[in-house]
Amino acid sequence: MKKISFTNPHRKKHFEFFNGMNHPHFSITTNVEVTDILPHFKNSGIPVHSGLVFLISRAANEVTEFRQRIRGEEVVEHKYVHPSFTVPTTGTDVFSFCTVTYHPEAGIFLKEAAARIDEMKTDPVMEDEPGRDDYLFLSAIPWIRFTAIQHAMHYHPHDSVPRISWGKIFDEGDKKMMPLSVQVHHALMDARHVGAFYENFEKLGAQVGEIFR
């Protein structure tokens, strides 16, 4: 982790402008193609949920701004940020959070994810680890082909952890498509950075056979 200082006058002004707002977050939702992803997961025995968590986490980690967080008057940048995602529980009809340490190698990540998901199903948690902000908050909504989403979050002080959600996979001609939503803190990033995340996801989706070997 390192501290970030915005030395460019306009970049500093951009940060101060949006950081001073009561609601400094913006959200973008679009449909992404997953045509090549699903058959590979099925043929390789990879759980769709865990596989998507990995691809989304890797796409986000490859954009510097997705690893930056606001701490009071400071901005820090993590080497990696780690997915904290929703999983079903056995004792109730509401979810548990499940945090898995991010690793850029898919096989290592998936092995830990499997163990953590099983644990959280029977021993659910709702709390984040105190003092940590190196998360990506992820949630799957596989029942709904949504076009927008609004997340619960702390506004005072501002919460700068990105929220990323995906929804029901559907057919569009001969393609498989999936709604994918990103909600981020505007002081840390602009639409071009969210666009880079989507480009990364599409690139990784096209390389799925190479990534999940």
C-alpha positions in Angstrom: 0.0 0.0 0.0 1.2 3.5 -0.8 -0.1 7.1 -0.3 -1.2 9.0 -3.3 -0.9 12.8 -3.8 -2.6 14.5 -6.7 0.0 17.0 -8.0 -1.7 18.0 -11.2 -3.8 21.1 -10.3 -6.9 20.0 -12.3 -6.8 16.4 -11.0 -6.5 17.8 -7.4 -9.5 20.1 -8.1 -11.5 17.2 -9.6 -10.8 15.2 -6.4 -11.8 18.0 -4.0 -14.9 18.9 -6.1 -16.5 15.4 -5.9 -15.1 14.5 -2.5 -17.0 17.4 -1.0 -20.4 16.2 -2.3 -22.9 14.4 0.0 -23.3 11.7 -2.6 -20.0 11.5 -4.6 -20.8 8.2 -6.3 -21.8 7.3 -9.8 -23.0 4.0 -11.3 -22.9 2.6 -14.8 -24.7 -0.6 -16.0 -24.2 -2.3 -19.3 -24.6 -5.7 -20.9 -21.4 -7.6 -21.5 -20.8 -10.7 -23.6 -20.2 -14.0 -21.8 -20.7 -16.3 -24.8 -17.2 -17.9 -24.6 -17.1 -17.9 -20.8 -20.0 -20.1 -19.9 -19.1 -23.2 -22.1 -15.5 -23.1 -20.8 -16.7 -23.0 -17.2 -19.2 -25.9 -17.8 -16.6 -28.0 -19.7 -13.9 -27.4 -17.0 -16.2 -27.9 -14.0 -15.6 -24.3 -12.8 -18.5 -22.9 -10.8 -20.0 -20.0 -12.7 -20.2 -17.8 -9.6 -16.6 -18.2 -8.5 -15.3 -18.0 -12.1 -17.1 -14.7 -12.6 -15.9 -13.3 -9.3 -12.3 -14.1 -10.4 -12.7 -12.4 -13.8 -14.4 -9.3 -12.3 -11.7 -9.1 -9.6 -8.9 -9.4 -12.1 -10.5 -6.8 -14.4 -10.8 -4.4 -11.5 -7.3 -5.0 -10.1 -5.8 -4.2 -13.5 -7.2 -0.6 -13.2 -5.2 1.4 -10.8 -8.1 3.6 -9.7 -10.1 0.6 -8.5 -7.4 0.0 -6.0 -7.4 3.5 -4.5 -9.3 4.4 -1.3 -10.0 7.5 0.6 -9.0 7.5 4.2 -9.9 10.8 5.9 -7.7 13.4 4.2 -5.5 10.8 2.5 -5.7 8.6 -0.6 -4.0 5.2 -0.5 -3.4 2.7 -3.2 -3.4 -1.0 -2.5 -1.3 -3.6 -4.4 -4.4 -5.8 -4.7 -8.0 -5.4 -3.6 -9.9 -8.5 -2.6 -13.5 -9.6 -3.5 -16.0 -9.7 -0.7 -19.0 -11.3 -2.4 -22.5 -12.6 -1.6 -23.2 -16.3 -1.1 -26.3 -18.1 0.0 -26.6 -19.5 3.5 -28.1 -22.8 4.7 -29.9 -21.5 7.7 -31.8 -18.5 6.3 -32.9 -17.0 3.0 -30.6 -14.0 3.2 -26.9 -14.0 2.1 -23.6 -14.0 3.8 -20.5 -12.0 2.8 -17.6 -14.1 1.7 -14.1 -12.6 1.4 -11.4 -14.4 -0.6 -7.8 -13.2 -0.9 -7.3 -12.1 -4.5 -4.6 -13.9 -6.5 -3.9 -13.2 -10.2 -3.7 -17.0 -10.8 -7.1 -18.4 -11.4 -6.4 -21.9 -10.0 -5.1 -20.6 -6.7 -8.0 -18.2 -6.3 -10.7 -20.8 -7.1 -9.3 -23.3 -4.6 -9.5 -20.8 -1.8 -12.8 -19.5 -2.9 -14.3 -23.0 -2.7 -13.2 -23.5 0.9 -14.4 -20.0 1.9 -17.8 -20.4 0.3 -18.5 -23.7 2.1 -17.5 -22.1 5.4 -19.7 -19.0 4.9 -22.8 -21.0 4.0 -22.9 -22.5 7.5 -21.1 -19.8 9.5 -22.3 -16.5 7.8 -20.9 -13.1 8.5 -22.1 -9.5 7.7 -19.3 -7.5 9.1 -16.1 -6.3 7.4 -12.8 -6.7 9.1 -12.3 -3.4 11.2 -9.8 -1.0 9.6 -9.8 -2.7 6.1 -10.8 -1.0 2.9 -8.9 -3.2 0.5 -12.2 -4.8 -0.7 -14.2 -5.1 -3.9 -17.9 -5.5 -2.9 -19.5 -7.9 -5.4 -23.0 -9.3 -5.6 -24.8 -11.7 -8.0 -28.4 -11.2 -8.8 -29.0 -14.1 -11.2 -32.8 -13.9 -11.1 -33.0 -10.4 -12.7 -32.0 -9.0 -16.1 -31.5 -5.5 -14.5 -30.7 -2.2 -16.2 -29.7 -0.3 -13.1 -29.0 -0.9 -9.4 -28.5 1.2 -6.3 -26.4 -0.1 -3.4 -26.7 0.5 0.4 -23.5 2.2 1.7 -22.1 4.6 4.2 -22.2 8.2 3.1 -20.7 9.8 6.2 -17.8 9.3 6.2 -17.7 8.4 2.5 -17.2 4.8 1.5 -14.9 4.5 -1.5 -15.0 0.8 -2.0 -16.4 0.0 -5.5 -19.6 -2.1 -5.8 -19.9 -4.4 -8.7 -23.0 -6.5 -9.5 -24.0 -8.9 -12.3 -27.4 -10.2 -13.2 -29.3 -12.8 -15.2 -27.6 -14.2 -18.3 -29.8 -14.0 -21.4 -29.7 -14.7 -25.1 -29.2 -11.9 -27.6 -29.2 -13.4 -31.1 -26.4 -16.0 -31.0 -24.7 -14.4 -28.1 -24.9 -14.8 -24.3 -25.1 -11.5 -22.5 -25.1 -10.4 -18.9 -25.9 -7.1 -17.1 -22.8 -5.8 -15.2 -23.1 -2.8 -13.0 -20.3 -0.7 -11.4 -20.7 1.9 -8.7 -17.6 3.9 -7.7 -16.5 7.1 -5.9 -16.3 9.9 -8.4 -13.4 11.7 -6.6 -11.2 8.7 -7.3 -12.2 7.9 -10.9 -14.1 9.0 -13.9 -16.1 7.2 -16.6 -12.9 6.4 -18.6 -11.6 4.3 -15.7 -14.9 2.4 -15.5 -14.7 2.0 -19.2 -11.2 0.4 -18.8 -12.7 -2.1 -16.3 -15.3 -3.1 -18.9 -12.7 -3.4 -21.6 -10.6 -5.6 -19.3 -13.5 -7.9 -18.5 -14.2 -8.3 -22.2 -10.6 -9.0 -23.0 -10.4 -11.6 -20.2 -13.6 -13.2 -21.4 -12.0 -13.7 -24.8 -9.0 -15.3 -23.1 -10.9 -17.5 -20.7 -9.4 -20.8 -22.0 -5.9 -19.5 -21.4 -6.7 -18.0 -18.0 -8.5 -21.1 -16.6 -6.1 -23.8 -17.7 
